[in-house]
């Protein structure tokens, strides 16, 4: 009887640990309290990079920026990640918002991600491109529309 009880406790412990770990992945986005300026950077980047890629493509772009903010190889804020040289093609080119509905959609999705309403289906990707060629030391995770997403090889 004692052995059965030990196995039951072990099984419950493993299940609880896995559940807490899964929840902590999404909670890490919620824990990021971003200023209005940081949120606006994320919204603009989402709009300019992925407005033609639909909701899933827009979400993928949001996750890439947020994943980069948690990676020591990149700056720790969305604005600094987005402003890095040669990372996002629209940045610094004087682009304006021409499709207000898509801008509003980008804003909605950014807020939903920060509220934990979406899971990172890019599986930790920190890169995406339309060339479908993996950056050095990365592996493919998912293709959404015209973009392929990649995460670091560990």
N, C-alpha and C positions, 0 to 999 in steps of 0.2 A: 504494500500500500504506500509506503514511503517513497519508493521509486516512481510510482505513478504520479504522486503529488509533485515530486521534483521535476519530472518531465512536463507536467502541466504548467508549473510556474515558469520553467524555461521557455515553453512555447508562448505563453502570454507575454513574457519579457521580450522575446524576439519580435513578436507582432507589434507590441507597443513601441519599441525602438524604431522599427521600420516606419510606422505611422508618424511618429514624431519627426523623423528625418525628412519624410516626404512633405510634411507640413512646414518644416523649417525652410525648405527650399522656396516655397511660395511666400512665406512670411518675410523672407529677406528682402523682397521687393517692397512689401508693406512697411518694413522698418525704415526704408529710405524715405526720410522726410525731406522732400525737395522744396526749394524756394520757388516762388512764382517764375523767376527768371530761368531756373534750371528746367522747370516743367515746359516753359515756352520754347527753350532750345530743343527739347525732346519732341515737342509737337511740330515745330518747323522742320526738323530733320525727317520726321515720319512723313509729313506732307510732301516734302520735296523729293525724298528718296523712294517713296513707295505708294504714292496716291493712285498710281495706275495698276497696282498689284493686288487690290482688294483688301479686305479686312485682315486676312491671314498674313499677307505680305507686309502690311503695316505693323501688325503685331510682331512679326519676326524682326523688323527693323528696330522696334522699341526694345525688344529683348537683347539684341546685339549690343546696343549702346549701354543698357543697364548691366549686362554681363561684363562689358569692358570696364565699367566703373569699379567692379569688384576684383579685377585682375591687376596685379602689381605692375604689369608691363604697360598699363595705360593710366591716364589721369583718373582721378577719383570722382569727377563730376561730369554729368552729361554735356554741359557746354564745352568743357575742356576736351572731352573725347571727340566731340563733333568738330571742334576747331583744329584738331591735329591736321597737319599738312598732308594733302593727298589721300585723305580717308573718305570723305564724302564729296562727290563731284559738284554738288550745288553750292557748297559753303564758300562764302566770300565772293560770289559772282553777282551780287545785287538782285537775286531772285525775289519776286514778289508773289503774293498769294492771288491766284486768278480763279480758283475754284473754291469758293467759301464753304460749300457743302463738304468737300473733302478735307478742308482744314478743320471744320467742326468735327468730322469723323475722327481725324487724327487726335484732336484734343480729347474727345470722348474715350478713345482707346488708351491713351496715355493714362488718364485718370483711372480707368478700369484696371489696368495693369498695376498701378501703384496701390490700388485698393485690394489687390489679390484676386481679382475676378477671372484672370486668365493664367494658365500654366505655361511655362516655357517649353513649348513644343520644339524649339530649336536645340534643345538638350545642351544648353550652355555655350552655344555658338558665340564667337567673338568676331567672326568675319562673314561677309556675304559679298557676292559679286555676280555679274551677269556673264562672266567668261566661263563659268563652270570648271574652273581650274583651282584646285586646292592651294591656298597659300602654304609656304614652307612650314613644316612641322604641325600640320593640321589635318583633320579628316572630315569628310563630308558627313553632314547630319540629315539634311532635308532640302528638297527643292520646292520652292513656292513660286509659281508663275515663272518669271524670267530670272529669278535669283536662286543661287545655290548657297547654302549656309554651311559653315565649317567651325569646328571647335578644335582647341589645341590637342595634340597627341601628348599623353602623359607618360 
